[in-house]
Amino acid sequence: MPIRRKSPLLRALSPLRDFLHTEAAGGALLVVAAVAAMVWANSPWSGAYDSLWQSKASIGIAGHRLELDLRHWVNDGLMAVFFLVVGLEIKREVTTGHLAGRRAAALPVAAALGGMVVPAGLYLLIAGGTAARGWGVPMATDIALAVGVLALAGSSVPAKLRAFLLGLAVVDDIGAIVVIAVFYSSGVTFGWLAAAVLAVAAALLIHRLGVHHVLVFTVIGAAVWFFLHEAGVHPTLAGVVMGLLAPVTPRLTADLVDVDELNDLSSAENARLSSQIARDTISTVEWLEHVLHPWTSFLIVPVFALANAGIEVSTGSLKSAWHSPVAWGVLAGLMAGKPLGVLLASRLAVRSGVAEPLEGTSSRQLLGAGNAAGIGFTVALFVAELAFRSGNPATDAAHVSAAKMAILVASLLSGMIAFALLRRRRGAAPAETRLTRG
């Protein structure tokens, strides 16, 4: 009697829906971690908070030893995995998502550029004479918290507006990556940089030879991270590079199907063919994102918030922030620059005929999306740690503290304003004033 093998349990994969759901859920945990950091840093045990993140840890390989404090292991090491997922999402959006094709990408790209240039300009206008290097801080958007606000607004938010905000945030991430690579890397050692380039070239060659084993690319990615760190280029860029190198070719697995591709189920044969198509459309990029995204959203980003959001809130620190041009520059950039930049650039792109309008979306809702983009948090905190490194520890610490205070306040207020604008008013039509070419 033949032995009947148990069929593998099918797991449904919907890349966009899964990404948005994980980001929204991770956003709630991110808020909890940030609040915990604030409470801990202002409690009688604040000394333990500082002592924990300043404790040293080192690794040694082949005679080379790397020693960092725990906060830098989080910011430089764990966040490389976060940026790996960012790289994967960029690759998916550009190849098969909302940024695939000029017409599809035009509006979110234009909105993102406006949402980066205007905040940076406002910051320089206010704080350029004090700490010009901080112009990159208010450019960032926290996808998790922005998506969380959209989730709270519920069915009031049109599907096209959700996709628009995701595309905007992805382009925003690309901008942040360029800023970090070009402006916040210092003292570059070209020998180590050449080693990193050779490692990336080796990854490309191995991929072309048909080798796709994850362990091989994990080792290469770790090498690229180390080489970039030694070169003086921020090592989290290794994650972005490896994410962009991930292939979009199908990863044939017996237990995963893309439910967005399950179209024709009218007969057994059509169902079989549809299921096969659904399996074949799951790329290595989507599979890696499916595996890694929960780890970054539910562990790495909350740990980052716990390590970096612990700001001392006292009469002295509040007074210092109140009189700090850095704080006002970041606050104005995120709260005013982001929504204005997004709205004005979107209108310009539509009226010039470069982009298609968001049908069924009101100007009020678009402004709400711009305010949601003003929730900087994770990446803004990350850039703040990189931006203020003038060599004067006391001045740098004061600028970082002021910037972080402004990021927390601006993110909270931007989220509240975005929710109020995106939530449909009682008795209001779904779209009062559409964004058109008129």
GUTOR-862589 format. One record per residue (C-alpha): residue in one letter; x, y, z. Coordinates in steps of 0.25 Angstrom, whole numbers, plus 5000, padded with zeros to 4 digits. Example, Ala and Ser with C-alpha at 12.3 -4.5 7.8 and 13.67 -1.06 7.14 Angstrom:
BEGIN
A504949825031;S505549965029;
***
This chain:
BEGIN
M500050005000;P500650134996;I501050235007;R500250365005;R501150485007;K500550605015;S500350725005;P501150845010;L500350955016;L500151065007;R500451205012;A499851325005;L500751445001;S500251584997;P501451664997;L500851804997;R499751775007;D500751695016;F501751805016;L500651915020;H500051815031;T501451795037;E501851935037;A500551985044;A500751875054;G502151905056;G501852055057;A501052025070;L502251945076;L503152065072;V502352165080;V502352075092;A503852055091;A504052205090;V503152235102;A503952135110;A505252195106;M504752335110;V504252285124;W505452205127;A506452325123;N505652415132;S505452315144;P506352295156;W507052185148;S507452275137;G508852245140;A508652105137;Y508052145123;D509352225119;S510252115125;L509552005117;W509652075103;Q511052125106;S511651985110;K512651935100;A512651805092;S513651755082;I513851655071;G515151605065;I515351535052;A516751495046;G517451595054;H516551705052;R515751755065;L514551845064;E514051905077;L512751995078;D511852035089;L510451965090;R509752085084;H510652085072;W510551935070;V509051955069;N509152085060;D510252025051;G510051875052;L508551845054;M508051965046;A508851905034;V507751795034;F506651905034;F507351975022;L507451835015;V505951825016;V505851975011;G506751924999;L505851804996;E504551894997;I505251994987;K505551884978;R504151824978;E503451964976;V504352004965;T504251864957;T502751824960;G502151924969;H501652064969;L502952124964;A503052034952;G502852114940;R503052264938;R501552304939;A501352224951;A502552274958;A502452424954;L501452474965;P502152404977;V503552444972;A503152584970;A502452594984;A503652524991;L504652624985;G503752744989;G503652675003;M505152675004;V505552804998;V504652895005;P504852845019;A506352845017;G506252995012;L505453035024;Y506452975033;L507553045027;L506753175027;I506553165042;A507853085047;G508853095035;G509653195043;T509753105055;A509852965050;A509652955035;R510052805035;G508652775041;W507952805028;G507752655025;V506952625038;P505552675034;M505652615021;A505252475026;T503952405027;D503652285036;I502852185028;A502452105040;L501752215047;A501252285035;V500552155030;G500052145045;V499352275044;L498652235031;A498252105037;L497652185049;A496852265039;G496252135033;S495352135021;S495452285020;V496752275012;P496652234998;A497452124993;K498152214983;L498552304994;R499152195002;A499952144990;F500452294987;L500952305002;L501652175001;G502352214988;L502652354994;A503352285006;V504152194998;V504652304989;D504952385002;D505752265007;I506552264994;G506852414997;A507252385011;I508152275007;V508852374997;V508952485007;I509652385017;A510552335007;V511052465001;F510952565012;Y511052485025;S512152395022;S513552465026;G515052435025;V514852325014;T515952225013;F515952184999;G516752055001;W515551995009;L514552065000;A515151984988;A515051854996;A513551884998;V513451914983;L514151784980;A513251704989;V512051764983;A512651724969;A512851584974;A511351574978;L510951614964;L511851514958;I511351404967;H509951434964;R510251434949;L510851294951;G509551244956;V509851234971;H508751284979;H508951224993;V508651325004;L509851285013;V510751325002;F510151465001;T510051475016;V511551455017;I511851555005;G510851655012;A511651645025;A512951675018;V512351795011;W511851845024;F513251835031;F513951895019;L513052015018;H513152035033;E514752035032;A514652125020;G513852235028;V512552215020;H511352185028;P511252035028;T509752025028;L509852055013;A510351915012;G508951865015;V508351955004;V509351904994;M509051764997;G507551784996;L507751854983;L508551734978;A507451634982;P506951564969;V505451584964;T505451454958;P504451354963;R504751274976;L504051144974;T503551094987;A502450984989;D501751055001;L501651204996;V500651264987;D500451414983;V498951424986;D498951554977;E499151464965;L498051364968;N497051414958;D496251304950;L495751194959;S494551164951;S495051014948;A495950924954;E496950934942;N496851094943;A497051084958;R498350994956;L498951094946;S498551214954;S499251144966;Q500551114958;I500551264953;A500351314967;R501551224972;D502451264960;T502251414963;I502851414977;S504251464974;T505451454983;V505251604987;E503851574992;W504251444999;L505451515006;E504551635010;H503451535015;V504551465024;L505251595029;H504251705030;P503551645043;W504951645050;T505251785046;S503851845050;F503651765063;L505051755068;I506151835061;V505351975060;P504851965074;V506151935080;F506752055072;A505652145078;L505952095092;A507452125089;N507252265083;A505952325088;G506352335103;I506452485104;E506552555117;V505352645119;S505552755129;T505352895131;G506852925126;S506652835114;L505352895110;K505853035112;S507152995103;A506252935092;W505353055093;H506553145090;S507153055080;P507153085065;V507352945062;A506052905069;W505253005062;G505852975049;V505552825050;L504152855056;A503852955044;G504452855034;L503552735038;M502252805042;A502252915031;G503252875021;K502852735018;P501352765016;L501552885008;G502652824999;V501852694997;L500552784993;L501252884984;A502152784977;S500952694974;R500052804969;L501252854960;A501452714955;V500052694951;R499752834945;S501052824937;G500552684931;V501752614937;A500852524946;E499452474946;P498552524957;L498052444969;E496652414965;G495652414977;T496652484986;S496352624992;S497352734994;R497052715009;Q497452575008;L498752605000;L499152705011;G498852595021;A499752505014;G500852615014;N500652625029;A500852475031;A502152495023;G502552595034;I502652475044;G504152465043;F504452385055;T505352265052;V506152315040;A506152455046;L506752405059;F507752325051;V508152445043;A508252535055;E509252445061;L510152455048;A509952605045;F510452675058;R511952625058;S512752755058;G513852705068;N513252785080;P512652685089;A511852785097;T511252855085;D510952725077;A510252665089;A509352795091;H509052795076;V508652645076;S507852665088;A507052785082;A506852715069;K506352585076;M505352675085;A504852745072;I504752605064;L503852545076;V502952675077;A502852695062;S502552545059;L501452545070;L500852665065;S500952635050;G500252495053;M499152565060;I498952665049;A499052555038;F497952475045;A497052595047;L497152625032;L497052485027;R495852445035;R494652465027;R493752575033;R492352535037;G491452555025;A492652595016;A492752535002;P493952435000;A494652544991;E494252684993;T495252754984;R496052664975;L497552684971;T497352714956;R498152784945;G497152904946;
***
